[in-house]
Amino acid sequence: MTITVVELELTGRCALRCAHCYASSGPRGSHGSMTATDWADVISATADMRISQIQFIGGEATGHPAFPVLLRQAVAAGLAVEIFSNLLHIRRTWWDELFSLPGVSLATSYYSDDAPTHDRVTGGLRAVMRGPGPTSPRPYAATSRSERPSSR
């Protein structure tokens, strides 16, 4: 048996509340107990074992504070990297700085172009903008909506 892909669940935090989420991620999720150094060690070990690809998953992998550094490390180690994202936390600069790096691909799930249907599946963008509760801070995605690339 040959291992060809390693999935790294960087975080349990996600701005959405998808009922079908295998990881039970959500706005109250955490980045877990692994430090950026721990993740870097896993990436190095993956490359040392001649595994060709990693996937950054979560929660919302792009919401992990060390995401850009870890992605660059994986690329520098010669790994192909697939990033699963709901696209809510993507910074405009990442399109050129990160997602254009060799071997990097971005994957997302698309549920519906009908807003009520999409909201039923994901917990809804309006819920994301409100945050998880009256005493909770707004989720990280709510502050990054303006950073998405324009449709021009």
Stockholm file with secondary structure:
# STOCKHOLM 1.0

chainA/1-152         MTITVVELELTGRCALRCAHCYASSGPRGSHGSMTATDWADVISATADMRISQIQFIGGEATGHPAFPVLLRQAVAAGLAVEIFSNLLHIRRTWWDELFSLPGVSLATSYYSDDAPTHDRVTGGLRAVMRGPGPTSPRPYAATSRSERPSSR
#=GR chainA/1-152 SS CCCCEEEEEEESBCSCCCTTCTTCCBTTCCCCSCCHHHHHHHHHHHHHTTCCEEEEEESCGGGSTTHHHHHHHHHHTTCEEEEECCSSSCCHHHHHHTTTSTTEEEECCCCCSSHHHHHHHHSCHHHHHHCSSTTSCCCGGGGTGGGSCCCC
#=GC SS_cons         CCCCEEEEEEESBCSCCCTTCTTCCBTTCCCCSCCHHHHHHHHHHHHHTTCCEEEEEESCGGGSTTHHHHHHHHHHTTCEEEEECCSSSCCHHHHHHTTTSTTEEEECCCCCSSHHHHHHHHSCHHHHHHCSSTTSCCCGGGGTGGGSCCCC
//
